């Protein structure tokens, strides 16, 4: 997730620049739908190579066979839930070195999960079972598949006392029309850390993770709040994570209630106040409660880490957006948080607003961390002629993952919330 709009120039050119799943058949059922923009990218060469070199090219065909055995909607529901959860666990296991690698693509890669999921959703979207499927039923199946294959309903913490609980979220790859090969280090981090334990000064801390789509509508439909609401009162620390600027980490101090309009993975744009429940009480700004001073001061890895306080606002009584390096002024209207005005800012805003509405502002450290842009190696920057991976690309991703883990340890070790 990037600093779209106010900080686009800072991203640089780095960001902006086997067996295949069987083609979806033409749908005759009026409830069935054509593939989405995301799903139509699936047949391009790079996604097919990523699937083949990871062993995930078999996911969609196996799913089709399982789905074809369903003789009722109830059976179809169970198949979708099982297969979605199996895909998430398979991706986590691969990232953490369990089971076969399935090919020569490095295990830290988040892209097999993304493209395999799209193969599955495309099949559900065009499935025509003999027992019939209403539009509402198909929508519920797709929602179940999204939820289960993103780890959103498999967040589990041990009941043992003395174990801290940390919740981390990541994102899918995005800006794929600029470079179809793109990986998202926040999604890779989620796979690498899910279910792992970090040793802190006060003992072990269990990390649980989930991944979110890069789609405006899913956020408007409440996917963030549905996933996080039950867990925030039970965790000791949370951070949403996304990809930000080249060569640096940022701990975002302030999040703004504004969508800036950059196209999502469906090539849809939204320019509006972030839609939330109870808009009458919606604040223009929310703030991190992560121990940002401790994080910035610590040596966590090779990338510098910044306490980012800048926002863009319309001052009280004004009409023109103004950049405020030190944060918002009283009564101002948000036009970009520290993390911009795209979905990275929005997940940070939604998660911290939920924290505040649950009455956890003073007791729960939480906020947003932007990772560096994940860059390909020198000589592999042209999407048209480059390869889907290279040694520097892999090392950059591994270094980002390791540094996020170190940042979490620093945050968990902090005695007080700044």
ABEGO torsion letter per residue (X at the ends): XBBBGAAAAAAEAAAAXXBBBBBBBBBABAABBBBBAAAAAAABAAAAAAAAAAGAAAAAAAAAAAAAABABAAAAAAAAAAAAAAAAAAAAAAAAGBEBAGEABBAABAAAAAAAAAAAAAAAAABBBAAEBBAAAAAAAAAAAAAAAAGAAABBBBABBGBBBBBBBBBBBBGAAABAABBBAAAAAAAAABGBBBBBAAEBBBBBBBBBBBBAAAAAAGAAAAAAAAAAAABABBBBBBBBBBGBBBBBABBBBBBAGBBBAAGBBBBBBBBBBGAAABBABBBBABBAAAAAABBAEABBBBBBABBBBBBBGBABBBBBAAEBBBGBBBABBAAEABAAAAAAAAAAAAAAAAGAAAABBBEBBBBBBBBBBBGAABAAABBABBAAAAAAAAAAAAAAAAAAAAAAABABBX
